Amino acid sequence: MLFSFRWLITPYRDNGHLAPQQRRFNTVLSSLRQKVERAIGLLKGRWRKLLFLDHLDLTLSVHLVISACVLHNVCLLNDDYYECCMDDEDNDDYPVDEPHCSDERAEQKRTHLVNIVCP
């Protein structure tokens, strides 16, 4: 089942015929995704409540995540570092052709980002 999320930036499907610029974009996107996943993992480690968010209450979830980020930054400013047991290895378990948006506007956004990030 394919989902269409206009806000989701997806990598290019690697069918063996990607342009070098598209391969670089996929690499950059994957690298950024990994950093975001590590940040989320760090927040979930420090603020265990985030493990049990009600994904149906988007407003509450957004407030809790923002609050956790603010509190995390306050902790860092006060030299209170959370020693998380996170693996520093790159976990690139997601296939490049994850949810693919066929929406033309999403494709235009991705192409625009490629031209900015991978000129």
DSSP file (Angstrom, degrees, kcal/mol; ACC not computed):
  #  RESIDUE AA STRUCTURE BP1 BP2  ACC     N-H-->O    O-->H-N    N-H-->O    O-->H-N    TCO  KAPPA ALPHA  PHI   PSI    X-CA   Y-CA   Z-CA
    1    1 A M              0   0    0      0, 0.0     2,-0.4     0, 0.0     0, 0.0   0.000 360.0 360.0 360.0 128.3    0.0    0.0    0.0
    2    2 A L        -     0   0    0     97,-0.1     2,-0.3     2,-0.0    99,-0.0  -0.832 360.0-154.8-100.5 135.3    1.4    3.4   -1.0
    3    3 A F        -     0   0    0     -2,-0.4     2,-0.6     2,-0.0    99,-0.1  -0.811   7.1-142.4-106.9 149.0    0.7    6.4    1.1
    4    4 A S        +     0   0    0     -2,-0.3     2,-0.6    97,-0.1    97,-0.1  -0.919  24.1 169.7-115.6 108.2    0.7   10.0   -0.2
    5    5 A F    >   -     0   0    0     -2,-0.6     3,-1.1     3,-0.1    96,-0.1  -0.961  19.6-162.7-116.9 113.0    2.1   12.5    2.3
    6    6 A R  T 3  S+     0   0    0     -2,-0.6    -1,-0.1     1,-0.3    95,-0.0   0.766  92.5  51.7 -66.4 -24.0    2.7   15.9    0.7
    7    7 A W  T 3  S+     0   0    0     -3,-0.1     2,-0.5     2,-0.1    -1,-0.3   0.557  90.5  95.1 -88.5  -8.7    4.9   16.9    3.6
    8    8 A L    <   -     0   0    0     -3,-1.1     2,-0.7     1,-0.0    -3,-0.1  -0.733  63.1-151.7 -91.3 124.1    7.1   13.8    3.4
    9    9 A I        -     0   0    0     -2,-0.5    -2,-0.1   100,-0.1    98,-0.1  -0.848  20.8-167.2 -93.9 117.4   10.3   14.1    1.3
   10   10 A T        -     0   0    0     -2,-0.7    87,-0.1    96,-0.1    90,-0.1  -0.716  20.1-111.2-105.1 154.1   11.1   10.6   -0.1
   11   11 A P        -     0   0    0      0, 0.0     2,-0.2     0, 0.0    -1,-0.1  -0.316  42.6 -92.7 -72.8 165.6   14.3    9.4   -1.7
   12   12 A Y        -     0   0    0     10,-0.3     2,-0.3     1,-0.1     6,-0.1  -0.572  44.3-105.2 -75.2 142.4   14.4    8.5   -5.3
   13   13 A R        -     0   0    0     -2,-0.2     2,-1.3    84,-0.1    -1,-0.1  -0.540  30.3-135.4 -66.9 128.2   13.7    4.9   -6.2
   14   14 A D        +     0   0    0     -2,-0.3    83,-0.1     1,-0.2    -1,-0.1  -0.717  41.3 156.7 -91.9  93.7   17.0    3.3   -7.1
   15   15 A N  S    S-     0   0    0     -2,-1.3    -1,-0.2     0, 0.0    -2,-0.1   0.165  72.3 -94.2 -99.4  16.1   16.2    1.3  -10.2
   16   16 A G  S    S+     0   0    0     -3,-0.0    -2,-0.1     1,-0.0    -3,-0.0   0.431 113.9  83.0  87.9  -0.5   19.8    1.3  -11.3
   17   17 A H        +     0   0    0      2,-0.0     2,-0.2     0, 0.0    -3,-0.1   0.000  55.1 138.2-125.5  29.4   19.4    4.4  -13.5
   18   18 A L        -     0   0    0      1,-0.1    -4,-0.0    -6,-0.1     0, 0.0  -0.505  53.8-119.2 -77.1 144.2   19.7    7.3  -11.0
   19   19 A A     >  -     0   0    0     -2,-0.2     4,-2.2     1,-0.1     3,-0.4  -0.442  29.7-109.0 -71.7 154.5   21.7   10.4  -12.0
   20   20 A P  H  > S+     0   0    0      0, 0.0     4,-2.5     0, 0.0     5,-0.2   0.875 121.2  55.2 -53.8 -38.7   24.7   11.1   -9.8
   21   21 A Q  H  > S+     0   0    0      1,-0.2     4,-2.2     2,-0.2     5,-0.1   0.887 108.0  48.3 -62.6 -39.7   22.8   14.1   -8.4
   22   22 A Q  H  > S+     0   0    0     -3,-0.4     4,-2.3     2,-0.2   -10,-0.3   0.878 110.3  50.9 -70.1 -38.1   19.9   11.9   -7.4
   23   23 A R  H  X S+     0   0    0     -4,-2.2     4,-2.1     2,-0.2    -2,-0.2   0.913 111.0  49.1 -64.6 -42.0   22.2    9.4   -5.7
   24   24 A R  H  X S+     0   0    0     -4,-2.5     4,-2.8     2,-0.2     5,-0.2   0.916 109.7  52.0 -62.1 -42.6   23.8   12.2   -3.7
   25   25 A F  H  X S+     0   0    0     -4,-2.2     4,-3.0     1,-0.2     5,-0.2   0.927 108.7  50.1 -60.2 -45.0   20.4   13.5   -2.7
   26   26 A N  H  X S+     0   0    0     -4,-2.3     4,-2.3     1,-0.2    -1,-0.2   0.890 111.8  49.1 -59.6 -39.3   19.4   10.0   -1.4
   27   27 A T  H  X S+     0   0    0     -4,-2.1     4,-2.4     2,-0.2    -2,-0.2   0.929 113.1  45.7 -66.1 -45.8   22.7    9.8    0.5
   28   28 A V  H  X S+     0   0    0     -4,-2.8     4,-2.4     2,-0.2    -2,-0.2   0.925 113.7  49.4 -63.1 -45.0   22.2   13.3    2.1
   29   29 A L  H  X S+     0   0    0     -4,-3.0     4,-2.4     1,-0.2    -2,-0.2   0.907 111.5  49.0 -61.7 -42.8   18.5   12.5    2.9
   30   30 A S  H  X S+     0   0    0     -4,-2.3     4,-2.2    -5,-0.2    -1,-0.2   0.905 110.5  51.0 -63.0 -42.4   19.5    9.2    4.5
   31   31 A S  H  X S+     0   0    0     -4,-2.4     4,-1.8     1,-0.2    -2,-0.2   0.912 111.8  46.7 -62.1 -43.4   22.2   10.9    6.6
   32   32 A L  H  X S+     0   0    0     -4,-2.4     4,-2.3     1,-0.2    -1,-0.2   0.897 110.0  53.6 -65.8 -40.2   19.7   13.5    7.8
   33   33 A R  H  X S+     0   0    0     -4,-2.4     4,-2.5     1,-0.2    -1,-0.2   0.903 107.3  51.9 -61.0 -41.1   17.1   10.8    8.6
   34   34 A Q  H  X S+     0   0    0     -4,-2.2     4,-2.2     2,-0.2    -1,-0.2   0.891 108.8  50.1 -63.6 -39.7   19.7    9.0   10.7
   35   35 A K  H  X S+     0   0    0     -4,-1.8     4,-2.3     2,-0.2    -1,-0.2   0.910 111.1  48.9 -64.5 -41.7   20.5   12.1   12.7
   36   36 A V  H  X S+     0   0    0     -4,-2.3     4,-2.6     1,-0.2    -2,-0.2   0.912 110.3  51.4 -63.9 -42.2   16.8   12.8   13.4
   37   37 A E  H  X S+     0   0    0     -4,-2.5     4,-2.4     1,-0.2    -1,-0.2   0.890 109.8  49.5 -62.8 -39.2   16.4    9.1   14.5
   38   38 A R  H  X S+     0   0    0     -4,-2.2     4,-2.4     2,-0.2    -1,-0.2   0.914 110.9  49.9 -65.1 -41.6   19.3    9.5   16.9
   39   39 A A  H  X S+     0   0    0     -4,-2.3     4,-2.3     2,-0.2    -2,-0.2   0.918 111.9  47.6 -63.3 -43.0   17.9   12.7   18.3
   40   40 A I  H  X S+     0   0    0     -4,-2.6     4,-2.6     1,-0.2    -1,-0.2   0.908 111.1  51.8 -64.5 -41.0   14.5   11.1   18.8
   41   41 A G  H  X S+     0   0    0     -4,-2.4     4,-1.8     2,-0.2    -2,-0.2   0.893 109.1  50.5 -61.4 -40.1   16.1    8.1   20.4
   42   42 A L  H  X S+     0   0    0     -4,-2.4     4,-2.1     2,-0.2     5,-0.2   0.924 111.5  47.6 -63.6 -44.8   18.0   10.4   22.8
   43   43 A L  H  X S+     0   0    0     -4,-2.3     4,-3.1     1,-0.2     7,-0.2   0.909 111.7  50.0 -63.7 -41.5   14.8   12.2   23.8
   44   44 A K  H  < S+     0   0    0     -4,-2.6     7,-0.2     1,-0.2    -1,-0.2   0.826 109.9  52.3 -67.0 -30.5   12.9    8.9   24.3
   45   45 A G  H  < S+     0   0    0     -4,-1.8     3,-0.3    -5,-0.2    -1,-0.2   0.904 118.1  35.2 -70.3 -41.1   15.8    7.7   26.5
   46   46 A R  H  < S+     0   0    0     -4,-2.1     2,-0.7     1,-0.3    -2,-0.2   0.890 125.5  39.4 -79.8 -40.8   15.7   10.7   28.7
   47   47 A W    ><  -     0   0    0     -4,-3.1     3,-2.1    -5,-0.2    -1,-0.3  -0.791  68.1-176.3-115.2  86.4   12.0   11.4   28.7
   48   48 A R  G >  S+     0   0    0     -2,-0.7     3,-1.8    -3,-0.3     4,-0.3   0.693  74.2  75.3 -60.6 -22.2   10.4    7.9   28.9
   49   49 A K  G >  S+     0   0    0      1,-0.3     3,-1.9     2,-0.2    -1,-0.3   0.815  83.1  69.1 -59.1 -29.8    6.9    9.3   28.5
   50   50 A L  G X  S+     0   0    0     -3,-2.1     3,-0.9     1,-0.3    -1,-0.3   0.712  86.4  67.4 -64.6 -19.2    7.6    9.9   24.8
   51   51 A L  G <  S+     0   0    0     -3,-1.8    -1,-0.3    -4,-0.2    -2,-0.2   0.726 104.5  43.9 -69.4 -19.5    7.6    6.1   24.4
   52   52 A F  G <  S+     0   0    0     -3,-1.9    -1,-0.2    -4,-0.3    -2,-0.2  -0.072  78.3 151.1-120.1  32.4    3.9    6.1   25.2
   53   53 A L    <   -     0   0    0     -3,-0.9     2,-1.1     1,-0.1    -3,-0.1  -0.364  52.2-120.0 -65.4 142.4    2.5    9.0   23.1
   54   54 A D    >   -     0   0    0      1,-0.2     3,-1.7     3,-0.2     7,-0.3  -0.745  24.3-162.1 -81.7 102.2   -1.0    8.8   22.0
   55   55 A H  T 3  S+     0   0    0     -2,-1.1    -1,-0.2     1,-0.3     3,-0.1   0.611  85.1  61.8 -66.7  -9.8   -0.4    9.0   18.2
   56   56 A L  T 3  S+     0   0    0      1,-0.2     2,-1.1     2,-0.1    -1,-0.3   0.695  92.0  67.2 -87.3 -19.5   -4.0   10.0   17.7
   57   57 A D    <>  +     0   0    0     -3,-1.7     4,-2.3     1,-0.2    -1,-0.2  -0.714  62.9 172.1-101.0  83.2   -3.8   13.2   19.7
   58   58 A L  H  > S+     0   0    0     -2,-1.1     4,-2.6     1,-0.2     5,-0.2   0.867  72.8  54.8 -62.4 -40.1   -1.4   15.1   17.5
   59   59 A T  H  > S+     0   0    0      1,-0.2     4,-2.1     2,-0.2    -1,-0.2   0.939 111.4  43.8 -61.5 -47.8   -1.7   18.4   19.4
   60   60 A L  H  > S+     0   0    0      1,-0.2     4,-2.6     2,-0.2    -1,-0.2   0.911 112.8  53.0 -63.5 -42.0   -0.7   16.8   22.7
   61   61 A S  H  X S+     0   0    0     -4,-2.3     4,-2.5    -7,-0.3     5,-0.2   0.917 108.8  49.1 -60.3 -44.3    2.1   14.8   21.0
   62   62 A V  H  X S+     0   0    0     -4,-2.6     4,-2.5     1,-0.2     5,-0.2   0.921 112.0  48.9 -62.1 -44.1    3.6   18.0   19.5
   63   63 A H  H  X S+     0   0    0     -4,-2.1     4,-2.4    -5,-0.2    -2,-0.2   0.900 112.2  48.6 -63.7 -40.7    3.4   19.8   22.9
   64   64 A L  H  X S+     0   0    0     -4,-2.6     4,-2.5     2,-0.2    -2,-0.2   0.910 112.6  47.1 -67.3 -41.4    5.1   16.9   24.6
   65   65 A V  H  X S+     0   0    0     -4,-2.5     4,-2.2     2,-0.2    -2,-0.2   0.924 113.8  47.4 -66.8 -43.7    7.9   16.6   22.1
   66   66 A I  H  X S+     0   0    0     -4,-2.5     4,-2.4    -5,-0.2    -2,-0.2   0.920 112.8  50.0 -62.8 -42.6    8.6   20.3   22.1
   67   67 A S  H  X S+     0   0    0     -4,-2.4     4,-2.9    -5,-0.2     5,-0.2   0.911 109.6  50.8 -61.4 -42.4    8.6   20.3   25.9
   68   68 A A  H  X S+     0   0    0     -4,-2.5     4,-2.5     1,-0.2    -1,-0.2   0.897 110.0  50.3 -63.0 -39.6   11.0   17.4   25.9
   69   69 A C  H  X S+     0   0    0     -4,-2.2     4,-2.3     2,-0.2    -2,-0.2   0.920 112.1  47.1 -64.1 -43.8   13.3   19.3   23.5
   70   70 A V  H  X S+     0   0    0     -4,-2.4     4,-2.2     2,-0.2    -2,-0.2   0.942 114.5  46.3 -63.0 -47.9   13.2   22.4   25.7
   71   71 A L  H  X S+     0   0    0     -4,-2.9     4,-2.5     1,-0.2    -2,-0.2   0.887 110.8  53.3 -63.6 -38.4   13.9   20.5   28.8
   72   72 A H  H  X S+     0   0    0     -4,-2.5     4,-2.4    -5,-0.2    -1,-0.2   0.921 109.5  48.4 -61.3 -44.1   16.7   18.5   27.2
   73   73 A N  H  X S+     0   0    0     -4,-2.3     4,-2.3     2,-0.2    -2,-0.2   0.880 109.6  52.3 -65.4 -37.3   18.3   21.8   26.1
   74   74 A V  H  X S+     0   0    0     -4,-2.2     4,-1.2     2,-0.2    -2,-0.2   0.918 109.4  50.4 -62.3 -43.1   18.0   23.1   29.7
   75   75 A C  H ><>S+     0   0    0     -4,-2.5     5,-3.0     1,-0.2     3,-0.5   0.927 110.3  49.1 -60.3 -44.9   19.7   20.0   30.9
   76   76 A L  H ><5S+     0   0    0     -4,-2.4     3,-1.7     1,-0.2    -1,-0.2   0.890 107.0  55.1 -63.4 -38.7   22.5   20.4   28.5
   77   77 A L  H 3<5S+     0   0    0     -4,-2.3    -1,-0.2     1,-0.3    -2,-0.2   0.768 109.7  48.7 -63.8 -24.5   23.0   24.0   29.5
   78   78 A N  T <<5S-     0   0    0     -4,-1.2    -1,-0.3    -3,-0.5    -2,-0.2   0.053 120.5-108.9-103.3  23.8   23.4   22.8   33.1
   79   79 A D  T < 5S+     0   0    0     -3,-1.7     2,-0.9     1,-0.2    -3,-0.2   0.784  72.8 141.3  55.7  32.8   25.9   20.1   32.1
   80   80 A D      < -     0   0    0     -5,-3.0     2,-0.4    -6,-0.2    -1,-0.2  -0.813  29.6-176.7-104.0  90.4   23.4   17.3   32.8
   81   81 A Y        -     0   0    0     -2,-0.9     2,-0.6    -3,-0.1    -9,-0.0  -0.744  21.9-135.1 -94.6 133.5   24.2   14.9   29.9
   82   82 A Y        -     0   0    0     -2,-0.4     2,-1.2   -10,-0.1   -36,-0.1  -0.769  12.2-143.2 -88.1 120.3   22.2   11.8   29.5
   83   83 A E        -     0   0    0     -2,-0.6     2,-0.3   -38,-0.1    -1,-0.0  -0.716  27.0-172.0 -86.3  99.2   24.4    8.8   28.8
   84   84 A C        -     0   0    0     -2,-1.2     2,-1.2     1,-0.1   -42,-0.1  -0.672  29.8-131.5 -95.3 145.6   22.3    6.9   26.3
   85   85 A C        +     0   0    0     -2,-0.3     2,-0.3   -43,-0.0    -1,-0.1  -0.371  54.1 149.9 -88.9  55.5   23.1    3.4   25.1
   86   86 A M        -     0   0    0     -2,-1.2     2,-0.4     1,-0.0    -2,-0.0  -0.698  48.6-121.5 -93.3 143.5   22.7    4.3   21.5
   87   87 A D        -     0   0    0     -2,-0.3     4,-0.1     1,-0.1    -2,-0.0  -0.675  11.6-154.9 -80.0 129.4   24.6    2.7   18.8
   88   88 A D        +     0   0    0     -2,-0.4    -1,-0.1     2,-0.1     2,-0.1   0.495  60.9 111.6 -84.0  -2.3   26.7    5.1   16.7
   89   89 A E  S    S-     0   0    0      1,-0.1     2,-0.6     2,-0.0    -2,-0.1  -0.389  81.4-104.7 -69.6 150.0   26.6    2.8   13.7
   90   90 A D        -     0   0    0      1,-0.1     2,-1.0    -2,-0.1    -1,-0.1  -0.660  31.8-160.4 -75.1 118.7   24.6    3.9   10.7
   91   91 A N        +     0   0    0     -2,-0.6     2,-1.0    -4,-0.1     3,-0.3  -0.792  19.0 168.7-103.2  90.6   21.4    1.9   10.7
   92   92 A D        +     0   0    0     -2,-1.0    -1,-0.1     1,-0.2    -2,-0.1  -0.512  20.9 140.8-100.9  64.8   20.2    2.3    7.2
   93   93 A D        +     0   0    0     -2,-1.0    -1,-0.2     2,-0.1    -3,-0.0   0.620  41.8  93.9 -82.9 -13.3   17.5   -0.4    7.4
   94   94 A Y  S    S-     0   0    0     -3,-0.3     4,-0.1     1,-0.1     2,-0.0  -0.648  78.1-122.6 -85.6 131.8   14.9    1.4    5.3
   95   95 A P    >   -     0   0    0      0, 0.0     3,-1.0     0, 0.0    -2,-0.1  -0.365  22.4-117.3 -67.1 153.7   14.8    0.7    1.7
   96   96 A V  T 3  S+     0   0    0      1,-0.3    -2,-0.0   -82,-0.1     2,-0.0   0.744 110.7  60.7 -64.7 -23.1   15.3    3.6   -0.6
   97   97 A D  T 3  S+     0   0    0    -83,-0.1    -1,-0.3   -84,-0.1     3,-0.2  -0.161  72.8 144.9-102.0  42.6   11.8    3.2   -2.0
   98   98 A E  S <  S-     0   0    0     -3,-1.0   -88,-0.0     1,-0.2    -2,-0.0   0.118  70.4 -15.3 -57.8-171.6    9.9    3.6    1.2
   99   99 A P  S    S-     0   0    0      0, 0.0     2,-0.6     0, 0.0    -1,-0.2   0.024  77.8-154.3 -39.4 119.5    6.5    5.4    1.0
  100  100 A H        -     0   0    0     -3,-0.2     2,-0.6   -90,-0.1   -91,-0.0  -0.877   3.9-147.2-107.5 123.0    6.6    7.0   -2.4
  101  101 A C        -     0   0    0     -2,-0.6   -97,-0.1     1,-0.1   -91,-0.1  -0.778  10.8-171.7 -92.8 123.0    4.5   10.0   -3.1
  102  102 A S        +     0   0    0     -2,-0.6     2,-0.2     4,-0.1    -1,-0.1   0.450  46.3 123.6 -91.3   0.3    3.1   10.2   -6.6
  103  103 A D     >  -     0   0    0      1,-0.1     4,-1.8     2,-0.1     3,-0.2  -0.424  61.9-139.5 -65.0 130.3    1.8   13.8   -6.1
  104  104 A E  H  > S+     0   0    0      1,-0.2     4,-2.2     2,-0.2    -1,-0.1   0.857 100.8  54.5 -61.6 -37.7    3.3   16.1   -8.6
  105  105 A R  H  > S+     0   0    0      1,-0.2     4,-2.2     2,-0.2    -1,-0.2   0.888 106.8  51.2 -65.6 -37.5    3.8   18.9   -6.1
  106  106 A A  H  > S+     0   0    0     -3,-0.2     4,-2.5     2,-0.2    -1,-0.2   0.904 109.2  50.9 -64.7 -40.2    5.8   16.6   -3.9
  107  107 A E  H  X S+     0   0    0     -4,-1.8     4,-2.5     1,-0.2    -2,-0.2   0.892 109.2  51.1 -63.3 -39.6    8.0   15.7   -6.8
  108  108 A Q  H  X S+     0   0    0     -4,-2.2     4,-2.3     2,-0.2    -2,-0.2   0.898 109.5  50.3 -64.6 -40.3    8.6   19.3   -7.6
  109  109 A K  H  X S+     0   0    0     -4,-2.2     4,-2.6     2,-0.2    -2,-0.2   0.937 111.5  48.0 -61.4 -46.5    9.6   20.0   -4.0
  110  110 A R  H  X S+     0   0    0     -4,-2.5     4,-2.6     1,-0.2    -2,-0.2   0.920 111.6  49.6 -62.7 -43.6   12.1   17.1   -4.0
  111  111 A T  H  X S+     0   0    0     -4,-2.5     4,-2.1     1,-0.2    -1,-0.2   0.897 110.5  50.9 -61.5 -40.6   13.5   18.3   -7.3
  112  112 A H  H  X S+     0   0    0     -4,-2.3     4,-1.3     2,-0.2    -2,-0.2   0.922 111.0  48.3 -62.3 -44.2   13.9   21.8   -5.9
  113  113 A L  H  X S+     0   0    0     -4,-2.6     4,-3.4     1,-0.2     5,-0.4   0.894 108.3  54.6 -63.8 -39.7   15.7   20.4   -2.8
  114  114 A V  H  X S+     0   0    0     -4,-2.6     4,-2.7     1,-0.2    -1,-0.2   0.925 107.5  50.4 -58.9 -43.9   18.0   18.3   -5.0
  115  115 A N  H  < S+     0   0    0     -4,-2.1    -1,-0.2     1,-0.2    -2,-0.2   0.793 116.7  41.2 -67.2 -27.5   19.0   21.4   -6.9
  116  116 A I  H  < S+     0   0    0     -4,-1.3    -2,-0.2    -3,-0.2    -1,-0.2   0.916 124.1  34.1 -81.5 -48.5   19.8   23.2   -3.7
  117  117 A V  H  < S+     0   0    0     -4,-3.4    -3,-0.2     1,-0.2    -2,-0.2   0.859 130.9  28.6 -79.1 -37.4   21.5   20.4   -1.7
  118  118 A C     <        0   0    0     -4,-2.7    -1,-0.2    -5,-0.4    -2,-0.1  -0.544 360.0 360.0-125.7  65.4   23.2   18.6   -4.6
  119  119 A P              0   0    0      0, 0.0    -1,-0.1     0, 0.0    -4,-0.1   0.519 360.0 360.0 -65.9 360.0   24.0   21.2   -7.3
